Amino acid sequence: MSEPPRPPVDVSARRRRDVLAALRRGTVPESGLDLLAVGLDRFDAALDEELDTVATGGAVFKAIRGEYGAGKTFFTRHLAERAARRGFATAEVQISETQTPLHRLETVYRRITESLRTASVTPSAFRPIIDSWLYGLEEEAIEADPALAEDGDALSQAVGILMESRLRGVSQRSPLFAQALRGYQRATMEGDAATAEGLAAWMAGQPQVGASAKRAAGIRGDLDHFGAMAFLEGLLVVLRDAGHPGLLLVLDEVETLQRVRGDVRDKALNALRQLVDEIDAGRFPGLYLVITGTPAFFDGPSGVPRLPPLAGRLATDFSTDARFDNPRAIQVRLPGFTPESLVELGCRVRDLHGQGSARVAAVDDDYLRALAYAVTGQLGGKVGIAPRLYLKKLVADVLDRVEQFDDFDPRVHYALTVGSGEMTPEESVAAGATTVDDIDLDL
């Protein structure tokens, strides 16, 4: 086996620590995924083309298809990092029956604003983006008329005029968004922090905003399903004017729709169809919308096929060899890990960890291969769902101990133990676990 490429030597200590901490917990890191990306380079050119399309005023919809463990969350977060480096804002929303039902777009919009982030601002970046936008309008107004810098009322009026010109198209669909922005801008300039905070929350889709804040802007009520579509338009306009070329929005775990009541499922599928159609119609310039799901969701009777118009829009031919899949297609499949790629991933993690320890760097590839096969064997030979447990065991049980204890030899002192309590339901099914007892494996 050829030596896999090593991570860049200039990886910061914090970045390295954050990645390893996530793997130790058995979760996908929030950042630094370029250090772990294995087998994704085949998608890079198409993704860059699509990001270019969005950055120049277009919109893109993409469906990511893969079995559990194929790396859907990893793929979308890797794409989000790629987008953030280009200046995009990003948001990740977990679809769920109780917390974020897809057919309630007002709830989805609220989750977008709560998870909104940029390369420099962590969630929620919604209010900092609004403030940045208004500051830009003020700068533009003052540049056109320097005297406005000494006249707050005149400046507020000039900013309002600029605001109206930017939001003219959105105002026709939802005048409330622009109205709330005007109220927010006025409250900010007057130093009315409570009203500004309330209106920012209302624009972000938060329920139960105080009546006094809404009354100050002349608005009433809460955001509904259709208003959320218009508010998303407004957010995209604000993002572009604030210097962000677009929004990369991920709707993760859409396959959970298969577990809800039939009528709720049909409403959710129709909401998804509506989003796809609105993107195609050009309503959301600057939006790159990504959904993830299992093959059963895209092909099964409880998923997309229940709504033929949506099925037709997402239809993609996967009958040919996966080597010839078109990464530009509306739906792409992740083939998942092979034994070789799993070992390559282990090598990358070993090398990343080993930048802080010569002993860790000396853990050989043969051991990483043996551990990979042992974990895969515990999961019924299903290598596709092995990466999470493999990396968790590798970092927490092996590499950390090698680093801390000079006399620790994983071949002598470590026996792989996988407890049912640390497995996900999918991993437990693969393992055939029937009790809570730990299962010891010779390694």
Number of C-alpha atoms within 10 A of each C-alpha: 8 5 9 15 11 14 15 9 8 6 14 9 10 9 13 18 14 15 22 24 17 17 22 20 16 20 17 18 19 14 17 17 19 14 20 20 16 15 14 11 10 12 15 13 12 15 18 15 12 18 26 17 18 22 23 12 15 20 25 21 20 20 19 22 22 22 17 17 20 21 23 23 20 19 18 21 23 22 23 26 23 19 25 21 12 17 18 28 30 27 24 23 22 18 22 17 17 7 11 18 22 25 20 16 22 26 20 22 23 22 22 25 25 19 17 24 23 23 15 9 13 11 16 18 19 25 18 14 23 21 17 17 20 24 15 16 23 20 17 15 23 17 12 11 12 13 12 19 14 10 10 12 13 14 22 20 15 20 24 22 14 17 19 17 11 17 19 15 15 21 19 11 16 20 17 21 25 22 17 22 23 22 23 28 23 21 20 17 14 13 11 13 13 14 24 26 16 20 29 23 20 23 26 25 25 20 14 11 19 14 13 15 25 21 13 16 20 12 19 13 11 15 22 14 15 13 20 23 21 22 25 21 24 24 23 21 22 22 22 19 18 19 15 20 26 33 31 26 22 25 20 20 18 24 20 19 25 19 13 16 10 13 8 17 24 20 16 20 23 19 18 19 20 13 18 18 15 14 20 15 11 14 18 27 24 28 29 25 20 20 23 27 23 21 16 16 21 26 14 13 12 19 24 27 18 18 17 11 13 20 17 11 13 20 15 16 11 13 7 8 7 12 8 8 18 17 15 14 16 16 23 21 23 18 15 19 21 13 17 12 16 24 25 24 24 25 23 21 24 24 21 24 21 18 16 14 16 13 15 21 19 12 19 11 16 11 15 21 17 14 24 25 20 18 26 23 16 23 24 16 16 18 23 21 23 28 25 21 23 24 27 19 23 22 23 16 17 24 22 18 18 21 18 12 10 9 10 15 13 18 13 8 10 14 14 19 16 19 15 19 12 13 18 12 12 13 22 19 13 19 21 13 18 9 11 10 11 13 14 12 13 9 17
